[in-house]
Amino acid sequence: MYCICREHAELAVDKFVDEYEDAPDLINLQTTVFTAWEPPEKCDWCDNPAEILVI
């Protein structure tokens, strides 16, 4: 699972596919509300705001 900015979306998808040999689901963190989990504010790979959850 990765919380990433739009700039790192392609890299995160590639890494996910390499690791799990399956296509990930991409969830827009700007429009999705979670009841039991608070997403991080920053991208896992830089200091930009996290916008996409790759699972």
N, CA, C and O atoms as a Tinker XYZ file with bonds, in Angstrom:
   220  protein
     1  N      0.853000   -1.168000    0.000000    73     2
     2  CA     0.000000    0.000000    0.000000    64     1     3
     3  C      0.901000    1.234000    0.000000    63     2     4     5
     4  O      1.854000    1.327000    0.774000    81     3
     5  N      0.583000    2.168000   -0.875000    73     3     6
     6  CA     1.341000    3.409000   -0.963000    64     5     7
     7  C      0.377000    4.585000   -0.965000    63     6     8     9
     8  O     -0.673000    4.532000   -1.605000    81     7
     9  N      0.727000    5.629000   -0.260000    73     7    10
    10  CA     0.015000    6.905000   -0.321000    64     9    11
    11  C      0.964000    7.850000   -1.032000    63    10    12    13
    12  O      2.031000    8.179000   -0.514000    81    11
    13  N      0.574000    8.285000   -2.215000    73    11    14
    14  CA     1.516000    9.011000   -3.057000    64    13    15
    15  C      0.871000   10.249000   -3.679000    63    14    16    17
    16  O     -0.351000   10.397000   -3.705000    81    15
    17  N      1.740000   11.131000   -4.179000    73    15    18
    18  CA     1.286000   12.296000   -4.933000    64    17    19
    19  C      1.100000   11.873000   -6.397000    63    18    20    21
    20  O      1.494000   10.773000   -6.783000    81    19
    21  N      0.510000   12.735000   -7.189000    73    19    22
    22  CA     0.280000   12.412000   -8.603000    64    21    23
    23  C      1.595000   12.214000   -9.362000    63    22    24    25
    24  O      1.660000   11.430000  -10.309000    81    23
    25  N      2.618000   12.916000   -8.946000    73    23    26
    26  CA     3.918000   12.813000   -9.604000    64    25    27
    27  C      4.495000   11.397000   -9.511000    63    26    28    29
    28  O      5.184000   10.948000  -10.427000    81    27
    29  N      4.220000   10.701000   -8.419000    73    27    30
    30  CA     4.776000    9.364000   -8.211000    64    29    31
    31  C      3.789000    8.241000   -8.523000    63    30    32    33
    32  O      4.069000    7.084000   -8.209000    81    31
    33  N      2.655000    8.546000   -9.126000    73    31    34
    34  CA     1.631000    7.531000   -9.405000    64    33    35
    35  C      2.157000    6.407000  -10.291000    63    34    36    37
    36  O      1.974000    5.232000   -9.972000    81    35
    37  N      2.798000    6.750000  -11.386000    73    35    38
    38  CA     3.288000    5.716000  -12.311000    64    37    39
    39  C      4.336000    4.834000  -11.632000    63    38    40    41
    40  O      4.317000    3.614000  -11.796000    81    39
    41  N      5.233000    5.431000  -10.884000    73    39    42
    42  CA     6.264000    4.679000  -10.166000    64    41    43
    43  C      5.632000    3.730000   -9.140000    63    42    44    45
    44  O      6.056000    2.581000   -9.020000    81    43
    45  N      4.629000    4.199000   -8.408000    73    43    46
    46  CA     3.971000    3.369000   -7.401000    64    45    47
    47  C      3.236000    2.196000   -8.044000    63    46    48    49
    48  O      3.279000    1.080000   -7.525000    81    47
    49  N      2.566000    2.438000   -9.161000    73    47    50
    50  CA     1.865000    1.352000   -9.859000    64    49    51
    51  C      2.874000    0.318000  -10.348000    63    50    52    53
    52  O      2.660000   -0.882000  -10.174000    81    51
    53  N      3.967000    0.766000  -10.955000    73    51    54
    54  CA     5.003000   -0.159000  -11.426000    64    53    55
    55  C      5.571000   -0.986000  -10.281000    63    54    56    57
    56  O      5.743000   -2.198000  -10.419000    81    55
    57  N      5.862000   -0.349000   -9.160000    73    55    58
    58  CA     6.422000   -1.051000   -8.008000    64    57    59
    59  C      5.415000   -2.064000   -7.455000    63    58    60    61
    60  O      5.794000   -3.177000   -7.090000    81    59
    61  N      4.146000   -1.687000   -7.392000    73    59    62
    62  CA     3.097000   -2.579000   -6.908000    64    61    63
    63  C      2.991000   -3.810000   -7.802000    63    62    64    65
    64  O      2.927000   -4.934000   -7.305000    81    63
    65  N      2.972000   -3.606000   -9.107000    73    63    66
    66  CA     2.868000   -4.719000  -10.057000    64    65    67
    67  C      4.084000   -5.635000   -9.948000    63    66    68    69
    68  O      3.941000   -6.857000   -9.984000    81    67
    69  N      5.264000   -5.063000   -9.815000    73    67    70
    70  CA     6.479000   -5.871000   -9.654000    64    69    71
    71  C      6.416000   -6.725000   -8.386000    63    70    72    73
    72  O      6.831000   -7.884000   -8.385000    81    71
    73  N      5.896000   -6.141000   -7.319000    73    71    74
    74  CA     5.866000   -6.830000   -6.037000    64    73    75
    75  C      4.759000   -7.869000   -5.936000    63    74    76    77
    76  O      4.989000   -8.972000   -5.439000    81    75
    77  N      3.557000   -7.528000   -6.403000    73    75    78
    78  CA     2.393000   -8.396000   -6.210000    64    77    79
    79  C      1.926000   -9.103000   -7.482000    63    78    80    81
    80  O      1.042000   -9.958000   -7.418000    81    79
    81  N      2.499000   -8.765000   -8.627000    73    79    82
    82  CA     2.144000   -9.353000   -9.922000    64    81    83
    83  C      0.649000   -9.251000  -10.200000    63    82    84    85
    84  O      0.043000  -10.173000  -10.745000    81    83
    85  N      0.071000   -8.134000   -9.825000    73    83    86
    86  CA    -1.342000   -7.856000  -10.038000    64    85    87
    87  C     -1.518000   -6.349000  -10.139000    63    86    88    89
    88  O     -0.711000   -5.588000   -9.604000    81    87
    89  N     -2.560000   -5.921000  -10.818000    73    87    90
    90  CA    -2.831000   -4.491000  -10.952000    64    89    91
    91  C     -3.425000   -3.946000   -9.655000    63    90    92    93
    92  O     -4.280000   -4.596000   -9.054000    81    91
    93  N     -2.990000   -2.769000   -9.212000    73    91    94
    94  CA    -3.528000   -2.198000   -7.973000    64    93    95
    95  C     -4.836000   -1.452000   -8.212000    63    94    96    97
    96  O     -5.206000   -1.147000   -9.346000    81    95
    97  N     -5.513000   -1.173000   -7.125000    73    95    98
    98  CA    -6.641000   -0.244000   -7.133000    64    97    99
    99  C     -6.082000    1.120000   -6.757000    63    98   100   101
   100  O     -5.223000    1.227000   -5.883000    81    99
   101  N     -6.571000    2.157000   -7.418000    73    99   102
   102  CA    -6.160000    3.527000   -7.122000    64   101   103
   103  C     -7.352000    4.265000   -6.523000    63   102   104   105
   104  O     -8.423000    4.326000   -7.126000    81   103
   105  N     -7.155000    4.820000   -5.340000    73   103   106
   106  CA    -8.234000    5.515000   -4.641000    64   105   107
   107  C     -7.834000    6.972000   -4.445000    63   106   108   109
   108  O     -6.755000    7.269000   -3.933000    81   107
   109  N     -8.716000    7.873000   -4.859000    73   107   110
   110  CA    -8.483000    9.302000   -4.718000    64   109   111
   111  C     -8.683000    9.687000   -3.253000    63   110   112   113
   112  O     -9.792000    9.598000   -2.725000    81   111
   113  N     -7.611000   10.112000   -2.608000    73   111   114
   114  CA    -7.688000   10.482000   -1.191000    64   113   115
   115  C     -8.407000   11.809000   -0.965000    63   114   116   117
   116  O     -8.788000   12.123000    0.163000    81   115
   117  N     -8.591000   12.584000   -2.022000    73   115   118
   118  CA    -9.274000   13.876000   -1.884000    64   117   119
   119  C    -10.790000   13.706000   -1.790000    63   118   120   121
   120  O    -11.476000   14.569000   -1.244000    81   119
   121  N    -11.316000   12.599000   -2.320000    73   119   122
   122  CA   -12.770000   12.409000   -2.357000    64   121   123
   123  C    -13.256000   11.226000   -1.536000    63   122   124   125
   124  O    -14.461000   10.982000   -1.474000    81   123
   125  N    -12.352000   10.484000   -0.905000    73   123   126
   126  CA   -12.723000    9.291000   -0.147000    64   125   127
   127  C    -12.530000    9.546000    1.342000    63   126   128   129
   128  O    -11.523000   10.115000    1.762000    81   127
   129  N    -13.505000    9.119000    2.130000    73   127   130
   130  CA   -13.438000    9.269000    3.584000    64   129   131
   131  C    -13.361000    7.874000    4.192000    63   130   132   133
   132  O    -14.137000    6.990000    3.831000    81   131
   133  N    -12.425000    7.681000    5.115000    73   131   134
   134  CA   -12.263000    6.417000    5.804000    64   133   135
   135  C    -12.728000    6.577000    7.243000    63   134   136   137
   136  O    -12.473000    7.607000    7.867000    81   135
   137  N    -13.407000    5.567000    7.773000    73   135   138
   138  CA   -13.917000    5.674000    9.140000    64   137   139
   139  C    -12.893000    5.229000   10.181000    63   138   140   141
   140  O    -12.903000    5.740000   11.301000    81   139
   141  N    -12.017000    4.296000    9.841000    73   139   142
   142  CA   -11.104000    3.750000   10.839000    64   141   143
   143  C     -9.633000    3.986000   10.501000    63   142   144   145
   144  O     -8.753000    3.376000   11.108000    81   143
   145  N     -9.362000    4.864000    9.539000    73   143   146
   146  CA    -7.979000    5.097000    9.134000    64   145   147
   147  C     -7.836000    6.527000    8.630000    63   146   148   149
   148  O     -8.665000    7.015000    7.863000    81   147
   149  N     -6.799000    7.172000    9.061000    73   147   150
   150  CA    -6.497000    8.539000    8.614000    64   149   151
   151  C     -5.281000    8.472000    7.693000    63   150   152   153
   152  O     -4.190000    8.123000    8.145000    81   151
   153  N     -5.446000    8.798000    6.410000    73   151   154
   154  CA    -4.299000    8.725000    5.499000    64   153   155
   155  C     -3.239000    9.764000    5.845000    63   154   156   157
   156  O     -3.559000   10.821000    6.390000    81   155
   157  N     -1.984000    9.471000    5.532000    73   155   158
   158  CA    -0.928000   10.443000    5.790000    64   157   159
   159  C     -1.110000   11.690000    4.929000    63   158   160   161
   160  O     -1.722000   11.636000    3.862000    81   159
   161  N     -0.587000   12.784000    5.390000    73   159   162
   162  CA    -0.721000   14.036000    4.654000    64   161   163
   163  C      0.286000   14.144000    3.520000    63   162   164   165
   164  O      0.029000   14.834000    2.533000    81   163
   165  N      1.433000   13.473000    3.642000    73   163   166
   166  CA     2.496000   13.606000    2.645000    64   165   167
   167  C      2.708000   12.307000    1.882000    63   166   168   169
   168  O      2.441000   11.216000    2.386000    81   167
   169  N      3.187000   12.450000    0.672000    73   167   170
   170  CA     3.546000   11.333000   -0.200000    64   169   171
   171  C      4.589000   10.459000    0.497000    63   170   172   173
   172  O      5.436000   10.961000    1.236000    81   171
   173  N      4.521000    9.152000    0.254000    73   171   174
   174  CA     5.497000    8.230000    0.836000    64   173   175
   175  C      6.908000    8.470000    0.306000    63   174   176   177
   176  O      7.882000    8.070000    0.943000    81   175
   177  N      7.029000    9.119000   -0.853000    73   175   178
   178  CA     8.333000    9.265000   -1.499000    64   177   179
   179  C      8.827000   10.699000   -1.633000    63   178   180   181
   180  O      9.942000   10.928000   -2.101000    81   179
   181  N      8.012000   11.660000   -1.228000    73   179   182
   182  CA     8.460000   13.065000   -1.259000    64   181   183
   183  C      7.621000   13.863000   -0.264000    63   182   184   185
   184  O      6.837000   13.286000    0.489000    81   183
   185  N      7.779000   15.163000   -0.257000    73   183   186
   186  CA     7.047000   16.016000    0.685000    64   185   187
   187  C      5.773000   16.624000    0.102000    63   186   188   189
   188  O      5.139000   17.460000    0.746000    81   187
   189  N      5.393000   16.217000   -1.105000    73   187   190
   190  CA     4.135000   16.694000   -1.698000    64   189   191
   191  C      2.940000   16.070000   -0.979000    63   190   192   193
   192  O      3.083000   15.021000   -0.352000    81   191
   193  N      1.779000   16.690000   -1.060000    73   191   194
   194  CA     0.576000   16.111000   -0.426000    64   193   195
   195  C      0.226000   14.764000   -1.041000    63   194   196   197
   196  O      0.303000   14.596000   -2.258000    81   195
   197  N     -0.156000   13.812000   -0.212000    73   195   198
   198  CA    -0.617000   12.509000   -0.693000    64   197   199
   199  C     -2.002000   12.673000   -1.297000    63   198   200   201
   200  O     -2.904000   13.204000   -0.649000    81   199
   201  N     -2.177000   12.222000   -2.535000    73   199   202
   202  CA    -3.440000   12.375000   -3.234000    64   201   203
   203  C     -4.046000   11.039000   -3.648000    63   202   204   205
   204  O     -5.250000   10.959000   -3.890000    81   203
   205  N     -3.225000    9.982000   -3.734000    73   203   206
   206  CA    -3.692000    8.705000   -4.256000    64   205   207
   207  C     -3.241000    7.582000   -3.326000    63   206   208   209
   208  O     -2.097000    7.550000   -2.873000    81   207
   209  N     -4.160000    6.668000   -3.054000    73   207   210
   210  CA    -3.861000    5.452000   -2.297000    64   209   211
   211  C     -3.756000    4.319000   -3.307000    63   210   212   213
   212  O     -4.691000    4.076000   -4.069000    81   211
   213  N     -2.635000    3.632000   -3.316000    73   211   214
   214  CA    -2.398000    2.511000   -4.221000    64   213   215
   215  C     -2.483000    1.242000   -3.377000    63   214   216   217
   216  O     -1.644000    1.009000   -2.506000    81   215
   217  N     -3.514000    0.417000   -3.645000    73   215   218
   218  CA    -3.675000   -0.842000   -2.894000    64   217   219
   219  C     -4.013000   -1.985000   -3.834000    63   218   220
   220  O     -4.185000   -3.120000   -3.388000    81   219
